[in-house]
Amino acid sequence: MDGDLAGGGAHEVNNMMTGVIGFSDFLLRSLDDDDPRRADVEEVIKAGKRVMVLSAGALLERPELVHRPTLATSSRAESPAHR
């Protein structure tokens, strides 16, 4: 249970960081090359990428946290009455 929660949390962090990085990149492209705000936006992108690396590293350190989909069969589908 704790592993599922931690693994899910790591994936949620990555999902959020994807949005932060994507929107920051979009903003960066809209700024002029000499805009002083570029450095701040570049820092946001770098920080977001570091968070994603740390999150992925945490999952690699604990392989039991990595979600591995499995094929589940429904008891209903296995029932002779439903064949």
Stockholm file with secondary structure:
# STOCKHOLM 1.0

chainA/1-83         MDGDLAGGGAHEVNNMMTGVIGFSDFLLRSLDDDDPRRADVEEVIKAGKRVMVLSAGALLERPELVHRPTLATSSRAESPAHR
#=GR chainA/1-83 SS CHHHHHHHHHHHHHHHHHHHHHHHHHHHHHSCTTCTTHHHHHHHHHHHHHHHHHHHHHHHHCGGGSCCCCCCCCHHHHSGGGC
#=GC SS_cons        CHHHHHHHHHHHHHHHHHHHHHHHHHHHHHSCTTCTTHHHHHHHHHHHHHHHHHHHHHHHHCGGGSCCCCCCCCHHHHSGGGC
//
